Amino acid sequence: MSKLILTNEVDGLGSAGDVIEVKDGYARNYLIPQGFAVAWSRGGEKQVADIRASREARAIASHDDAVALKNTLENARVRLAVKAGAEGRLFGSVKPADIAAAVADAGLGQLDKRTITVPSPIKVVGDHEALVRLHDEVTAVIPLQVIALKK
């Protein structure tokens, strides 16, 4: 078992700054190469404190604020214009950073792209959904309308 410090939020494991234990292969082959975690060391306590402080700075202040933002996001329809082919297939896919930018452009607030999860890759135009973790207990479903970019 490997002891690691998470640098990003990983579903099912924890949030940035958490100290976890996982199997060696999972740590060596996935978490560390993807930049989701670093090896734990005795000097890592300061690193944990720094990661938690930056996470707290990005986090929404209170549970009530998160619930209010959730209601705003779920009642709005976020339009996302992307390059697409003739049959509506996208050139690439929609990334969490694209969704965060579209939410900001719609005037709905700033979201951290690391808190956005796309359940299945968005590769065609149409209506889709994305999940965003606003607070430890609050997750919002953002309705997305992906449209083809006008030339």
Long-range contacts (C-beta under 8 A, 24 or more apart in sequence): 2-26, 2-27, 2-28, 2-39, 3-39, 3-40, 4-31, 4-32, 4-37, 4-38, 4-39, 4-40, 5-37, 5-38, 5-39, 5-40, 5-44, 5-47, 5-48, 5-51, 6-31, 6-36, 6-37, 6-51, 7-35, 7-36, 7-37, 7-38, 7-51, 8-35, 8-36, 8-37, 8-114, 9-114, 9-115, 9-133, 10-36, 10-37, 11-117, 15-55, 15-136, 16-51, 16-52, 16-54, 16-55, 17-48, 17-49, 17-51, 17-52, 17-55, 19-44, 19-48, 58-112, 59-135, 60-134, 60-135, 63-135, 63-137, 63-138, 66-134, 66-135, 66-138, 67-138, 69-109, 69-134, 69-140, 70-134, 70-138, 70-139, 70-140, 72-108, 72-109, 73-103, 73-108, 73-109, 73-132, 73-140, 73-142, 74-140, 74-141, 74-142, 74-143, 76-106, 76-108, 76-143, 77-143, 77-144, 77-145, 78-102, 78-103, 78-106, 78-108, 78-142, 78-143, 78-144, 78-145, 79-106, 79-144, 79-145, 79-147, 80-144, 80-145, 80-146, 80-147, 81-147, 81-148, 81-149, 81-150, 82-125, 82-146, 82-147, 82-148, 82-149, 83-148, 83-149, 84-124, 84-125, 84-148, 84-149, 88-124, 88-125, 88-126, 88-148, 89-123, 89-124, 90-122, 90-123, 90-124, 90-125, 90-146, 92-123, 93-121, 93-122, 93-123, 94-118, 94-121, 94-122, 94-128, 94-144, 94-146, 96-130, 99-130, 99-142, 99-144, 102-144, 103-142, 116-142, 122-146
